[in-house]
């Protein structure tokens, strides 16, 4: 274990963790609600430092990031734990359990850099579980990855306090931030009693600091799929971020503690059309029945990136511009030459 950052000692050997807005006060021998940070004799330790539960080479589209070096591969790593308790969690077997109940492998930041270079990865994605639980390891690894000239990606729920976020952001190139709903009540009732505003703040700060950001919203029938809720989400994006941020709507399937019916295709089609009237780049994920994952030029509406599943089958950009009409397409497109 490594001593954690962002905590203060309290009376009776307790500690207060300041990584995320939960601000857990942790007694001796106990862990925070995330299961990743433990109090040992009045000091807070990063319990899972260097302990990987998952490691793989993934298409960048799987994160999902559709406007960040499409067609590239990225080394993806994760550990255990999460600071949210979503009833619908898709990775609950690693995010909603303690470190001791999952098989992990100790891998140093130096080894991660070696793996990324060996397998010609564009960098490292911190994903599978909530990367901010792994804060110290992510920070150490991201610094080394950046020094090696590679990219760092966070796939995150965005539930982090401002100070640790700002320390980490200079080493991060892109984020996919999961905005689960635009309503506080959803976070409180479905995600374990937390608040929406810190997530919105993470989105705004990440954009303000020049990071590439894409958003994901899991569409759950009867809970966050109404036209009113989607309209409020779009309004917030337009008012605070602008119309050029890619928004991924993902199809819900029953998992963990939630057993609702899968999101109807008709609902996804309605939401897609509703969002595309006001935002430039809208996608539907986890729904192979429909093809709503191509990138179209917002000016001429021709396909500039055609996808089949997680893979790019056509690439019609040159220098970040549509080859048909020359319009600029928002994103990060070139990595050692034009992506093909």
C-alpha positions in Angstrom: 0.0 0.0 0.0 1.0 3.6 -0.6 0.1 6.5 1.6 -2.8 8.3 0.0 -3.0 12.0 -1.0 -5.8 14.4 0.0 -6.7 13.4 3.5 -6.5 14.9 7.0 -6.1 13.2 10.4 -8.9 13.5 12.9 -9.3 12.6 16.6 -9.4 8.9 17.7 -7.2 7.8 14.8 -9.8 8.6 12.3 -9.1 10.3 8.9 -11.1 12.4 6.5 -10.6 11.5 2.8 -10.8 14.5 0.4 -10.5 12.8 -3.0 -14.2 12.9 -3.8 -17.3 14.8 -2.6 -18.3 12.0 -0.3 -15.6 13.2 2.1 -15.6 9.9 4.0 -14.5 9.9 7.6 -12.8 6.6 8.1 -12.1 4.8 11.4 -9.0 2.8 12.2 -8.9 -0.4 10.1 -11.8 0.6 7.9 -12.0 1.6 4.3 -14.0 4.4 2.6 -17.1 3.7 0.7 -15.0 3.1 -2.4 -13.2 0.2 -0.8 -9.9 1.5 -2.2 -8.7 3.8 0.6 -8.1 2.4 4.1 -7.2 3.9 7.5 -4.2 2.1 9.0 -3.1 3.6 12.4 -4.4 7.0 11.6 -3.0 7.3 8.1 -4.9 6.9 4.9 -3.5 4.4 2.4 -4.2 3.7 -1.3 -5.1 0.0 -0.8 -5.1 -0.9 -4.5 -2.0 0.9 -5.6 -0.6 -1.0 -8.6 -3.1 -3.8 -8.3 -4.6 -4.4 -11.7 -7.9 -6.4 -12.0 -8.1 -5.9 -15.7 -5.6 -5.1 -18.5 -6.1 -5.3 -22.3 -5.5 -3.6 -25.6 -8.8 -2.0 -26.7 -9.9 0.1 -29.6 -10.2 3.7 -28.6 -13.8 3.6 -29.7 -14.6 1.2 -26.9 -14.1 3.8 -24.2 -16.1 5.3 -26.0 -14.1 8.1 -27.7 -15.0 8.7 -31.3 -13.2 12.0 -31.9 -9.9 11.1 -30.3 -7.5 9.4 -32.8 -10.1 7.0 -34.2 -9.0 3.6 -35.3 -6.1 3.5 -32.7 -5.5 1.0 -30.0 -5.0 1.9 -26.3 -3.7 -0.1 -23.4 -6.6 -0.2 -20.9 -6.2 -0.9 -17.2 -8.4 -1.0 -14.1 -8.4 -2.0 -10.4 -11.4 -2.4 -8.0 -13.8 -0.1 -6.3 -16.0 2.9 -7.0 -17.3 5.9 -5.1 -20.8 5.5 -6.6 -23.2 2.6 -5.9 -25.2 2.6 -9.1 -27.9 -0.1 -9.0 -27.4 -0.8 -12.7 -23.6 -1.1 -12.6 -22.3 -2.9 -15.7 -18.9 -3.8 -14.1 -20.2 -4.5 -10.6 -18.0 -7.6 -10.2 -14.9 -5.3 -9.9 -16.4 -1.9 -9.0 -18.8 -2.9 -6.2 -16.6 -5.4 -4.3 -13.5 -5.2 -2.1 -10.0 -5.7 -3.3 -9.7 -9.0 -1.5 -12.5 -10.7 -3.4 -11.0 -10.0 -6.8 -7.9 -11.6 -8.4 -5.4 -8.8 -9.2 -1.9 -8.6 -10.5 0.7 -6.1 -9.2 2.0 -3.9 -12.0 4.2 -0.9 -11.5 3.8 2.4 -13.4 7.2 1.6 -15.1 5.8 -1.7 -16.3 2.7 0.0 -17.7 4.9 2.3 -19.8 6.8 -0.7 -21.1 3.6 -2.5 -22.1 2.2 0.6 -23.8 5.4 0.9 -25.9 5.7 -2.9 -26.6 2.2 -3.1 -28.0 2.3 0.1 -30.0 -0.5 1.7 -27.9 -1.2 5.4 -28.2 -1.1 5.5 -24.4 -3.1 4.3 -21.4 -6.8 4.4 -20.6 -7.7 4.2 -16.9 -11.1 2.5 -17.1 -13.1 -0.6 -16.2 -13.7 0.7 -12.7 -13.6 4.3 -11.4 -10.1 5.6 -12.0 -10.2 8.3 -9.3 -10.3 5.5 -6.7 -6.9 4.7 -8.0 -5.8 8.3 -7.8 -2.2 7.9 -6.6 -1.4 5.2 -9.1 -3.1 7.0 -12.0 -1.2 10.2 -11.2 2.2 8.4 -11.0 1.5 6.4 -14.2 0.1 9.3 -16.1 3.2 11.4 -15.4 5.4 8.6 -16.8 3.2 8.0 -19.8 3.2 11.7 -20.6 7.1 11.8 -20.4 7.2 8.9 -22.8 5.2 11.0 -25.4 2.0 8.9 -25.1 -1.6 9.8 -24.3 -3.6 9.4 -21.1 -7.3 8.8 -21.1 -9.8 8.7 -18.2 -13.1 6.9 -18.4 -14.8 8.2 -15.3 -18.0 9.1 -13.5 -16.6 12.5 -12.8 -17.2 12.4 -9.1 -14.0 14.0 -7.8 -13.2 17.1 -5.8 -11.8 20.1 -7.6 -8.3 20.2 -6.2 -7.2 16.6 -7.0 -8.8 17.0 -10.4 -6.8 20.1 -11.2 -3.6 18.4 -10.1 -4.2 15.4 -12.4 -5.6 17.2 -15.5 -2.2 18.5 -16.9 -1.3 14.9 -17.6 -4.6 13.9 -19.1 -5.4 14.2 -22.8 -9.0 13.0 -23.0 -11.9 12.0 -20.8 -15.1 10.2 -21.4 -17.3 11.3 -18.5 -20.5 9.4 -17.6 -23.3 11.8 -16.9 -25.9 9.4 -15.5 -28.8 11.9 -15.4 -29.3 15.6 -15.4 -31.4 15.3 -12.2 -30.0 15.3 -8.6 -32.7 12.9 -7.5 -31.4 10.2 -9.9 -27.9 10.4 -8.3 -29.4 10.3 -4.8 -31.9 7.5 -5.4 -30.2 5.3 -8.0 -26.4 6.0 -7.6 -26.1 5.8 -3.8 -26.9 9.2 -2.3 -24.5 11.5 -4.2 -24.9 14.8 -5.9 -25.0 15.8 -9.6 -23.2 19.1 -9.4 -19.6 17.8 -8.8 -20.0 15.8 -12.0 -21.0 18.9 -14.0 -18.1 20.7 -12.4 -15.7 18.0 -13.6 -17.0 18.3 -17.2 -16.6 22.1 -17.2 -13.2 22.1 -15.6 -11.9 19.5 -18.0 -13.1 21.5 -21.0 -11.8 24.8 -19.5 -8.4 23.2 -19.1 -8.2 22.2 -22.8 -8.8 18.4 -22.4 -10.8 16.6 -25.1 -14.1 15.5 -23.5 -16.9 13.2 -24.7 -20.0 12.4 -22.6 -21.9 9.2 -22.1 -25.5 8.8 -20.9 -26.9 5.3 -20.2 -30.6 5.5 -21.1 -32.7 3.6 -18.6 -36.4 3.1 -19.3 -38.7 5.1 -17.0 -35.8 6.5 -15.0 -34.0 9.0 -17.3 -35.4 8.5 -20.8 -38.2 11.1 -21.0 -38.1 13.8 -23.6 -38.2 16.4 -20.8 -35.1 14.9 -19.1 -33.2 14.6 -22.4 -34.1 18.2 -23.3 -32.7 19.4 -20.0 -29.5 17.5 -20.5 -29.1 19.0 -24.0 -29.9 22.5 -22.6 -27.2 22.2 -20.0 -24.6 21.0 -22.6 -25.4 23.9 -24.9 -25.4 26.5 -22.2 -22.2 25.3 -20.4 -20.1 23.5 -23.0 -21.4 24.1 -26.5 -22.8 22.1 -29.4 -19.6 20.4 -30.5 -19.0 17.9 -27.6 -19.8 14.3 -28.7 -22.6 12.8 -26.7 -23.0 9.0 -26.6 -26.4 7.5 -25.5 -25.9 3.9 -24.4 -28.5 1.2 -24.3 -29.3 -0.2 -20.8 -29.5 -3.9 -20.2 -30.4 -5.6 -16.9 -27.5 -5.9 -14.5 -26.4 -6.0 -10.9 -29.4 -4.9 -8.8 -31.7 -3.5 -11.5 -33.9 -5.8 -13.6 -35.8 -3.4 -15.9 -36.4 -4.4 -19.5 -33.6 -3.3 -22.0 -34.0 0.2 -23.5 -36.4 -0.1 -26.5 -34.8 0.7 -29.9 -37.6 3.1 -30.5 -36.6 5.1 -27.4 -33.0 5.3 -28.6 -34.1 6.5 -32.0 -36.3 9.2 -30.5 -33.5 10.4 -28.3 -30.9 10.3 -31.1 -33.1 12.5 -33.3 -34.0 14.8 -30.5 -30.4 15.4 -29.6 -29.1 15.7 -33.2 -31.4 18.6 -33.9 -29.3 20.7 -31.5 -25.9 19.0 -31.1 -23.4 18.3 -33.9 -22.2 14.8 -32.8 -24.6 12.2 -31.3 -24.1 8.5 -31.1 -25.9 5.4 -29.9 -24.0 2.6 -28.3 -24.7 -1.0 -27.2 -27.3 -1.3 -30.0 -26.1 -3.3 -32.9 -29.6 -3.4 -34.3 -29.3 0.2 -35.5 -26.4 2.1 -37.1 -26.1 5.3 -35.3 -22.3 5.4 -34.6 -21.0 7.0 -37.7 -19.5 10.5 -37.6 -21.2 12.8 -40.1 -20.1 16.3 -41.2 -22.4 18.8 -39.6 -22.2 21.0 -42.8 -22.7 18.6 -45.7 -24.0 15.6 -43.6 -21.8 13.1 -45.5 -20.1 10.4 -43.5 -16.5 11.3 -42.5 -15.9 8.3 -40.2 -17.8 5.1 -40.8 -17.7 2.5 -38.0 -18.5 -1.2 -37.8 -18.8 -2.0 -34.1 -15.7 -0.6 -32.5 -13.7 -0.4 -35.7 -13.3 2.3 -38.3 -14.1 1.1 -41.8 -13.9 4.5 -43.7 -12.0 7.6 -42.8 -12.8 10.7 -44.8 -10.9 13.4 -43.0 -7.8 15.2 -44.0 -6.1 17.5 -41.5 -9.3 17.4 -39.4 -11.4 18.6 -42.3 -14.2 16.9 -44.2 -12.9 15.7 -47.5 -16.2 16.5 -49.2 -16.8 20.1 -48.2 -13.7 21.2 -46.1 -15.6 21.8 -42.9 -13.6 21.5 -39.6 -14.7 18.4 -37.6 -14.1 18.9 -33.9 -11.7 16.4 -32.3 -8.1 15.1 -32.1 -7.3 13.5 -35.4 -3.6 13.2 -36.2 -1.2 11.0 -34.4 2.2 10.8 -36.1 0.5 11.5 -39.4 -3.1 11.2 -40.8 -5.2 8.4 -39.2 -6.4 6.0 -41.8 
